[in-house]
Amino acid sequence: MSRRTYLILFSFALILQIAVSRLQSIPGYLDADYYFSGGVRLVQGYGFTEPYLWNYLDDPQGIPHPSHGYWLPLASIISALGMWLTGQQTYEAGRLFFIVIAAFIPPLTAALSYHFFQSNALAWVSGLLALFPVFHLPFLPVPDNYGIFMLAGGLFFLLANRPRPWFWLGLIAGVMSLARSDGLLWLALTFLLVLWRMRDEELSFSTAFQFSALTLLGFLLVMGPWYLRNLSVFGAIMSPAGSRVLWITTYDETFIYPASKLTLTSWLASGWGEIFKIRWWAFITNLKTAIAAQGHLILFPFIAMGMFLLRKDRRVQLGLLAWVLLFLVMTFIFPFAGVRGSFFHAGAALQPLFWVLVPYSLDSVVAWVRKRSRLTDYVYVVIRIVLIQTMVVFSVWVVLVRVIDTGWEEGELSYPAVERFLVEQGAQPGEPIIVLSAPGYYMMTGRPAFVQPYGDVNTLLEVAEQYNARYYAFEASGRLKLLLDLYDNPKNYPQLEYLGEVDDTRIFRFP
């Protein structure tokens, strides 16, 4: 394909991403709030620290707390780069490079398609599918890892068939691991590819060892400094927060206090019936995600068909294996995280490969039909146009529903009003608050914040005492079962002073 083609795809993608970003005045959800706030902290010179806690999984002693123990730092680093470049600590600056990253995805997907099939027509269709990615579209211009994973995944598959890609694949695996913990899967897949090459090309063990060493070198160039930082902060290369998620029995336990309550014993105490019930629920939900979100509703059969038709291609084998492993891990090991978005998140790395397989499969179906009918060659063009038009309609519909109709926020836009109320009640700038989204509250107001813990009123009081929290904003959307009565009857609890209500948020002061 010509450079002009790639430039056209990049330009259209850039325009589309800018257009979508105009509808999003804030990051809009917990993950993106966290990454953007982390970027602001870096620009302000505070390093990898945070004046808020969004969970208690690593037994935090207080704030400021070492940041990015559970979620990794790459998205915050990229957000900070935009602010450093522009000299502005604004959301516009913080999402600058995410828009640019998203604009590179369609031309990269087209290049990957051409690398597979040497067909300009198929490459164009794949690039246009990446231009209108349906459920992913609202998430690409915000500080998160969707675009990072798509770009890295596309590069991984583009390089995987090259003669000596090992250092670069290790580097890509490192970048993906600096973005998300499941990025380690791509390091394992690279080592597997080394073994396959050793068998396919009859390489010696020493050669395979050299390739593996190059892979590890590339990986450690990225992840080595971060592991050293974690060793100095947590005493291990990974925060203990991630391992405790293994033992949660409901999603709300992600915010449990203290986290020492999460143990193998507590997990087993929930009963095998409940354990299997949850995993069956996760299986069905993640299957729906694979078909609807990753397969864009109608593309899933063509993705599966493409994997079957190209089943001997090592890149396709790697993609299928990655998909299966992610599905299994996000269903049986981390069911709550998987259902709440981690499977959709992690699978973004596979989307460029999916978009490459679809037009190839579609053409195979059309060719099969033509053998049994009098259809002309124009049918290929017509079907491709219909496919792209359908994806355009789906993408517009998702933006309309997810961004415009429901609003691109999870309560963050109400926080400034809550903050004004607190100031009127005499709150001082450094006095922390307990709230549903601690990063979101800090992002909108600058006030230190702690996440509402999972538990009853006594748990709430324990957290307030432990971390010297002064206020509590009880949002209607955060009414846990154990705290329902506190919301419904706020004056019945003398342990807390009820101050009033702002936009369905009931505000308390701790004694």
N, C-alpha and C positions, 0 to 999 in steps of 0.2 A: 504493500500500500504506500501511497505517496505521503509526504510530509503534510501536504495540503489537507488531506483527509483527516489526519490526526489533529491538525490545527482547527479544522471545522468542528470536530467532535468536542475538542477542549473548549472552544469558544461558546458553543451552545450549552455545554454543561456548566460553564462559569456563569452564563447569563441566568440559567435555570436556578442554580444554587443561590445566586444573589437575590433572585425574585422570591424564593422560598424564605430566605433569611429575613426579608423585609416584614414577614408576617410573625416573626419571633423576636420579641423585645428582650427576652431573658433566656437563659439556658433551658429552663422549663421543666426539669425533673431532677430527682436527687443526684443521680450520677453526674449529669452535666453541671449541676450547681457545684458539686464537689470539685470536679476537675477545673472549672473556671476559677473558683475561689482559691484553689491551690496554686494556680498560675499567678493570681494577684499577689499571693503571699511571696512567691519567688521574686516577682518584680519589686516588691517593697523591701526586699533584702532579708526576709525572715527565714529563708531556706525552706527545707522540707519540714515545716512545723505547721500546726493548725490550732486556732483558738476556738475550736468547736469539736465535738465528738458526735459522730453519727452512729456509733455502736460502742459496746463495752467489751468486745470479744477478746481484746488483748490485755484486759485488766489495767486500763489507763490510770495513772496516778493523778492526773489533773491536766490543766491546759496552761501554756501551749503544750501540745502533744505531738510526738513524731508523726508525720503525715504519711499517707500512702502505704500503710501497713497491710490493709486489706485490698484496696484498689491501688493499682500501680501508677507510676508517675508520668508516663509519656504524654498523655493528653494534657496534663497540667504544664509540662515543659513546652509543648507546642503552643499552648495558649499564651504562656509567658513570652515566647518568641515574638508573637504578634504584637504584644504590648511593648516589648523592648524595641522592636523595629519602628513602631509609630510614636513611641514616647508617650502613649496614653494608656491609662489604666481603665479602659472601658470595655464593655462587652463587644462592641464593634471590632476593636483591636484584638480582643481575645479569641474571636472566632475566625479571624482573617485567614490563617493558614488552613483551617479545616475546610473552608470554602474552596481554596486552591487545591487541596488534596482531593476533594470530591470531584473537581473538574478534570483531574488526571485519570479518573477511573474509566470513563468511556473510551478514550484513545488507547489506554493500556489493554482493555478488554478486546478491542478491535485488533491490536497487535498480537495478543494471545491467540485469537481466532485465526489470524493469518498464519501464525506460526504452526498451528495445527493443520490447516487445510489448504493454504496458499490460494484462497478464494477471496477476492475483493467483495463480492456480494455477501458472502457469509460474514465477513469481518464487519461490514457496515451494519448488518442486522444485529450482531452481537454488541457492537458499540452503541447502537440506539437502544437496545434493551437495558444496557448499563446506564444510559442517559435518563431513562424513566424506570427507576428501580422499585416502584410501587410503595410497599410498606417501609422501605429504607429511606425514601426521599425526605421525609421531615427530619430525620435524625442526622443527615449528613452535614448540614451547615453548622452544627452545634459542637461544643467541646466534648467529644466523646471518641470512642474507638472504632466506630463503624467504618468510616472512611479510611482510617489507618489500616484496619484489618483487610479491607477490600484491596487497597493498593498493595499491601505487603503480600497478600495471598496471590494476587495476580502476578506479581513479580516472581514469587516462588515457583508457580507453574510455568512461567515464561522461561525461567532459568533451569528448571529441573531436567530438561532434555539436552542441555549443553554438555560438551565433553568434560569440562572441569569447573563445575559450579560451586564446589564445596565451601570455600571460604564465604562466598556471597550468600549461599543458603544459610550458613551459620549466622551471618550478620542479620539476615532477614528474620530468622528464628529469634535472635536476640532482641530485635526491635519489637517483635510481636510479644515476647515475654516481658518486655518493659512496659507494654501496653496493658496486657491481661495475663493472669496466671496461667490460663490454658494455652498461652503461646508456647509453653514448653512442649506441647504436642508436636509442634513443627520441628523442633530439634530432634525429637524421637523419629519423626518421619524422614528426616534427612539421613539419620544413621541407617534407617531401614533401606533407603534408596542406595546408600553405599553398599550394603549387603547384596541388594539386587544387581547392582552393577558388577560386583565382584563375581557373581554367578553368571550373569549374562555375557560378560566380556572375558570371563576366565582370568580375572586379575588375581595376583598373589595376595596373601594375607598382609604382607608388609605394605603393599600399595594401598589396600583398603584401610590399613591403620593410618597411613599418611593422610588419606582423604578425610578420615574421621577426625584426625588432629586438626586439619585445616578448618573443618566445620566447627569444632569446639573453640578454636582460636577466634573465629569470627563472632561466635556467640558470646564469648567472655569479654571481647572488646566492648560490647554493649552492656552486658549484664554484670560483669566483674565489679565495676565501681559500685553498682547498686547493692550487690551482695555484701561488699565490704561495709557499706553504710549500714545495712541491716545487722551485720555482726556487731558493729559498735553500739547500735541502738537497742536491738532486741536480744543480742547474744546468739543469734542464729541467722542463717541466710534468708529465712522467711519469717514473717510475723506469725505468732501463734494463733492469730485470729482465724486464719483460713481453716485450720484443722478442727476447730471447735464447731464449725458449721456442719460437720459430719453428723453431729448428735442432736440437731434441732428436730423437733417433732411438729412444729407449726412455723409458718414464715415469721410470725411475730416474735418468735424466740431469737431471731437475729438480733433483737434489741434487748435481750434479757440482761438483767443485772441481779447479782454479779454473774459473770460468764462461767464461773466455776460450777454453776448448776448444770451446765451442759457436759454430760459424761456418757460413756457407753452404758452405764447402769441406768441413767435416766432415760436414755433412748430405748433400751430394752423394756423398761417399765411401761412404756406406752402400749406394749403388746404387739405380737406378731401380726395380728389381724389388721391393726391400724398401720403398721409399717408397710405391709403389702398393699393395703388400700391406697395409701399415699403414692406408692410407686406405680400402681395401675393408673391412678389419676394423672401422674406425671407422664406416663407412657402415652396416654391418649392425647393429652394437651400438647406434648412435644411433637407428636405425629401430626396434629393439626397445624402446628407452627411450621413443620417441614413442608407440608402441602400448601398452606395458604400464604404464609409470610415469606419463606425461602423459595417456594415454588410459584409464588405470585398467582395462586389459585389455578391457573390453567397451564402453566409451564411444567408443572411437576411430572406429568407422564413423559414429556419430551426429554426432561433431564434424566429420568430413569432409563429411557430408551437409549439416549446417547451414551450413558455409562455401559449399557449392555453391548451396543454396537462397537464401542471402542474399548472393550474390556481388556484387551491385550496391551493397551497403551499404559505405560508405567505411571504417567501423570494422572490418568483417570483412576488407576488402581489406588494411588495415594489419596486422591480426592474422595473416593468412595470409602476408603478405610478411615480417613479423618472424619467424615460425616457420621459413619457408624459409631466410632469411638466417642465422638462428642454426644451423640444421641444417648448412648449407654451411660456415660458418666453423668450427663445432665438429667437422666431419668432415675437411675438406681443409686447413685452416690450423692449427688447434690440435687434432689428433686425440686426443692423449693426455689433455689437459685435458678435452676434450669427453666422452670415454668415462668418465673418472674422476669425472664429476659436474657439469661445467660446463654441459653441455647441459640436464640436468635442473634445475640451479640457475637458469640464465638463463630457461628456459621457464616458470618459476613465474609470471612476469608475465602470461602468457597464460592461466593456468588459470581466472580468473574469466570470461573470454570463452568458454572451452570449456564451462564449466558452464552458461552461458547458452544456448549452441547446442544442447546435448544434449536437453533436454525439448521444445524446438521441433521438432527433427528427429523425436523419438520420436512426438510427436503427429501429425506429418505422415504417418509410417508407419501409425499406427493409423487415421487418417482414410482412407488409401488402402485399407486392409484392410476397413474398414467399408463402403465403397462396393461391395465384392464379397462381403459376407456379411451376416448378420443380427445382428451384435454391437450391443449397446446402448451408450448413452453411458457406462455404468458401466465399460466396458473401459478408458477413459482413467485413471480412478482406480486400477483394479487394476494396470495396467501401471506407473503412477508409484510405487505402493506397493512393488511387486516390485523396481523399480529402486533405490529408496532402501534397501530391506532388503538388497539385494545389496551395495551400497556400504558399509553398516554392517558386514556380515560380512567383506568384504574388508579394511576398515580395522582391525577387531579382529584379524584374522589377521596383518596386517602388524605391528601393535604386539606381538602375541604372539611372532612369529618374530624381529623385528628388535630389540626392546627386552628382552623377558623371557627368551626361550630362549637367545639368543646373548649377551645382556648388553650394556648400553649403555656400552661402553668399548672402547678399542683399546690396552689395556695400561697405561693411566694408573693404574688402581687398584693395580698392583703397584709403582709408583714409591715410595710411602712406605716399603715394606720395603727397597727398594734403598737409599734414603737412610739408613735406620737402619744398614744394613750399612756404608755409607761412613763414617758418623760413628764407628762402632766401630773402623774401620780408621784413624781419625785425620784424616778429611777436615775441612777448615776451611770455614765457611759460604760464603765468597766464591770458593772454588775451582771453576771450571767443569767440566762433564761433557759428554761427547759421548754422545748418546742418540738413539733413533729419533724421538721426538716432543719436540723442544726446548720448545715452548710448554706441552705437557702436563706435562713434568717440572717446569718452573718453576711452573706452576699448582699442582701437588700438593705441592711441597717448598720453593719459594722459591729454589732454587739456580740460578745462571746456567747456561745449557745451549746446546749447538750440535748441529745435526742431524748424524746419521751421514752422511758424504759418500759419493757414488757413486765407487767405485774400489777399489783393493787396500789392503794393509796400509801401503804407502808413502804412499798418499794420506791415510790415516788419521793417520799420523805427521806429515805436512805440516800438516794442519789443527790438530793438537794443538800443534805448534810455533808456527804463525802466531797462534793465538788463546790461547795459554797454557792450553789445556785440561789438566786434571790427571787426569781419570778417564774411563773409557769403559764404558758399560753396553751389552753386546751381547745384544740380545733375540733369542729364537728366531724371532720373526716377521719380523726384519729381516736374515735371513741372505742377503745378496747373494752371487751366484755367485763373485765375486772374493774373498769373505771367508769362504767356507764352511770352509776348512781351519782358519782361526783359531778358529772356533766349535767345530769338532769336536776340534781338537788345540791347546787354548789354551797348553799348556806348551812347545810347539815354537817359540815366538816370543820370544826373549830381549829383543827391542826393547820389549816390554811386560811388566809384572809382573802375573801372574795372581793375583787376590785370592780368588776363590771364586765361588759361584753362588747366586742367589736367585730362586726361582720360574722356572727355565729362562732366567734372565738371567745371563750370565757377565760378571764385572766385572774390569776391568783398571785398572792405574795406569801412567801414562806416566812415564818416567824424568825 
